[in-house]
């Protein structure tokens, strides 16, 4: 299925009484950014685009819909949501289904076989004097960036997102309709990005993270964009008891990031949205990658790869070790 076929099918589905809206991508108003589009009417689908600039993980919107209190005796309206999801995004959806954050029958997934997305920070240096990008086309090992009457050819490896270089799941793991053709899946997960930290002494690691967390302004962009942060009330917002103070300092910032990191252990699927959204450039993915590495080593579990699997930290096996000495 190509993008035109996807749009036609979405239009037909939106005409059904049991479908609420479709979530996809549309052109932004500045630079090379795209933005989420909620297509309520079939005609809205004409604005959908699909190219290497479509970075955001749209799965985060599946749990952020406002649910108003219902009058007594009324039941919640059950309508399906259409969503465009890349390979890594479908892992988020699988996680949400595993945790019963959403029901499988409530979503119609248009899975996209992904060959990588563009890191806008890397692309920015090529866009001097170009206010808005119209489209990006992938041709072999290069990207063709189109902006008005200008056309730039940029080597793919110079602007592709770092996370895509080691992505093990470029193809959707769950979908109702496949967009594009399945790509060759030959990459293996590696932990080179955290080797330097692992080789540090405890004191050196603390100094590294103390320096990083001291930059945090507690805007909570990392939490708000994460598809797995969907608790009705986040513990950092609790006042009774108050787990974390509102003050922005290294101590409270560290408590926040460590609390969130352990909440994502065995749940983070490495989409990198937290780090992309962080205005201070804190390397948050290093923290979550380390915890996921240990979860995989101890429990042989990889998040978001099997919708029928039980979340790793939601059950206990008698053979599980209470204390893993290799971590200490």
NORZI-V546866 format. One record per backbone hydrogen bond with DSSP energy under -0.5 kcal/mol. CO is the residue of the C=O (numbers start at 0). NH is the residue of the N-H. E is the energy in kcal/mol with one decimal. If there is no record, write none. Layout:
co->CO nh->NH e->E
co->CO nh->NH e->E
//
This chain:
co->0 nh->179 e->-3.2
co->1 nh->5 e->-2.3
co->2 nh->6 e->-2.4
co->3 nh->7 e->-2.2
co->4 nh->8 e->-2.3
co->5 nh->9 e->-2.5
co->6 nh->10 e->-2.3
co->7 nh->11 e->-1.8
co->8 nh->12 e->-2.3
co->9 nh->13 e->-2.5
co->10 nh->14 e->-0.7
co->11 nh->14 e->-0.7
co->12 nh->15 e->-1.7
co->15 nh->18 e->-1.1
co->17 nh->79 e->-3.5
co->20 nh->81 e->-2.5
co->21 nh->23 e->-0.5
co->21 nh->38 e->-3.1
co->22 nh->83 e->-1.8
co->23 nh->36 e->-2.5
co->24 nh->48 e->-2.1
co->25 nh->34 e->-2.4
co->29 nh->32 e->-1.6
co->30 nh->132 e->-2.7
co->32 nh->27 e->-1.9
co->34 nh->25 e->-2.3
co->36 nh->23 e->-2.4
co->36 nh->38 e->-0.8
co->37 nh->39 e->-0.9
co->38 nh->21 e->-2.1
co->40 nh->43 e->-1.5
co->40 nh->44 e->-0.6
co->41 nh->44 e->-1.2
co->42 nh->45 e->-1.3
co->43 nh->46 e->-1.7
co->44 nh->47 e->-2.0
co->48 nh->24 e->-0.5
co->50 nh->53 e->-2.3
co->51 nh->117 e->-2.8
co->52 nh->54 e->-2.1
co->55 nh->57 e->-0.9
co->56 nh->59 e->-1.2
co->57 nh->60 e->-1.8
co->58 nh->61 e->-1.5
co->59 nh->62 e->-0.7
co->65 nh->67 e->-0.7
co->70 nh->73 e->-2.1
co->76 nh->78 e->-0.8
co->79 nh->19 e->-3.4
co->79 nh->20 e->-0.7
co->80 nh->107 e->-2.5
co->81 nh->22 e->-2.6
co->82 nh->84 e->-0.5
co->82 nh->109 e->-3.1
co->84 nh->111 e->-2.9
co->85 nh->89 e->-2.3
co->86 nh->90 e->-0.9
co->87 nh->91 e->-1.0
co->88 nh->92 e->-1.6
co->89 nh->93 e->-2.3
co->90 nh->94 e->-2.3
co->91 nh->95 e->-2.3
co->92 nh->96 e->-2.2
co->93 nh->97 e->-2.8
co->94 nh->98 e->-2.4
co->95 nh->100 e->-2.8
co->95 nh->101 e->-1.2
co->96 nh->99 e->-1.1
co->102 nh->105 e->-1.9
co->103 nh->106 e->-1.4
co->105 nh->80 e->-2.3
co->106 nh->108 e->-0.6
co->107 nh->82 e->-2.1
co->108 nh->110 e->-0.9
co->108 nh->175 e->-2.6
co->108 nh->176 e->-2.1
co->109 nh->84 e->-2.2
co->110 nh->112 e->-0.5
co->110 nh->178 e->-3.4
co->111 nh->86 e->-0.6
co->111 nh->113 e->-0.7
co->116 nh->160 e->-2.9
co->117 nh->119 e->-0.8
co->118 nh->121 e->-0.6
co->118 nh->122 e->-2.1
co->119 nh->123 e->-1.8
co->120 nh->124 e->-0.5
co->121 nh->124 e->-0.5
co->122 nh->125 e->-2.1
co->122 nh->126 e->-0.5
co->123 nh->126 e->-1.5
co->126 nh->129 e->-2.4
co->128 nh->130 e->-0.7
co->130 nh->30 e->-2.8
co->134 nh->145 e->-3.0
co->136 nh->138 e->-0.5
co->136 nh->143 e->-3.3
co->138 nh->141 e->-1.3
co->140 nh->155 e->-2.6
co->141 nh->138 e->-2.8
co->142 nh->144 e->-0.7
co->142 nh->153 e->-2.5
co->143 nh->136 e->-2.3
co->143 nh->145 e->-0.6
co->144 nh->151 e->-2.9
co->145 nh->133 e->-2.6
co->145 nh->134 e->-1.7
co->146 nh->149 e->-2.3
co->149 nh->146 e->-2.4
co->151 nh->144 e->-3.0
co->151 nh->153 e->-0.6
co->153 nh->142 e->-3.0
co->154 nh->157 e->-1.5
co->154 nh->158 e->-0.6
co->155 nh->158 e->-1.1
co->155 nh->159 e->-1.7
co->158 nh->118 e->-3.0
co->160 nh->163 e->-1.2
co->160 nh->164 e->-0.5
co->161 nh->164 e->-1.4
co->162 nh->165 e->-0.8
co->163 nh->166 e->-0.7
co->169 nh->86 e->-0.7
co->169 nh->113 e->-2.7
co->176 nh->110 e->-1.7
co->176 nh->178 e->-0.5
co->177 nh->179 e->-0.5
co->178 nh->112 e->-1.9
co->183 nh->185 e->-0.8
co->190 nh->193 e->-1.3
co->190 nh->194 e->-0.6
co->191 nh->194 e->-0.7
co->191 nh->195 e->-0.6
co->193 nh->197 e->-2.4
co->194 nh->198 e->-1.9
co->196 nh->199 e->-1.2
co->200 nh->204 e->-2.5
co->201 nh->205 e->-2.2
co->202 nh->206 e->-2.2
co->203 nh->207 e->-2.2
co->204 nh->208 e->-2.6
co->205 nh->209 e->-2.7
co->206 nh->210 e->-1.9
co->207 nh->211 e->-1.9
co->208 nh->212 e->-3.2
co->209 nh->213 e->-1.5
co->211 nh->214 e->-1.4
co->212 nh->215 e->-0.8
co->219 nh->223 e->-2.7
co->220 nh->224 e->-1.8
co->221 nh->225 e->-0.7
co->222 nh->225 e->-0.5
co->225 nh->228 e->-1.2
co->227 nh->229 e->-1.1
co->233 nh->236 e->-1.9
co->233 nh->237 e->-0.6
co->234 nh->237 e->-0.6
co->234 nh->242 e->-0.6
co->238 nh->241 e->-0.5
co->240 nh->239 e->-0.7
co->240 nh->242 e->-0.8
co->246 nh->248 e->-0.9
co->248 nh->252 e->-2.8
co->249 nh->253 e->-2.4
co->250 nh->254 e->-2.0
co->251 nh->255 e->-2.2
co->252 nh->256 e->-2.5
co->253 nh->257 e->-2.5
co->254 nh->258 e->-2.2
co->255 nh->259 e->-2.4
co->256 nh->260 e->-2.3
co->257 nh->261 e->-2.3
co->258 nh->262 e->-1.6
co->259 nh->263 e->-1.3
co->261 nh->264 e->-0.6
co->263 nh->266 e->-2.7
co->263 nh->267 e->-2.4
co->271 nh->275 e->-2.0
co->272 nh->276 e->-2.2
co->273 nh->277 e->-1.2
co->277 nh->280 e->-1.0
co->281 nh->283 e->-2.6
co->282 nh->285 e->-1.1
co->282 nh->286 e->-0.7
co->283 nh->286 e->-0.7
co->283 nh->287 e->-1.7
co->284 nh->288 e->-2.4
co->285 nh->289 e->-1.7
co->286 nh->290 e->-1.5
co->287 nh->291 e->-2.5
co->288 nh->292 e->-2.1
co->289 nh->293 e->-1.8
co->290 nh->294 e->-2.2
co->291 nh->295 e->-2.3
co->292 nh->296 e->-2.1
co->293 nh->297 e->-2.7
co->294 nh->298 e->-2.6
co->294 nh->300 e->-0.6
co->295 nh->299 e->-1.3
co->301 nh->304 e->-0.7
co->305 nh->308 e->-1.6
co->310 nh->313 e->-2.0
co->311 nh->314 e->-0.6
co->316 nh->319 e->-1.9
co->322 nh->324 e->-0.8
co->323 nh->326 e->-1.4
co->323 nh->327 e->-0.9
//
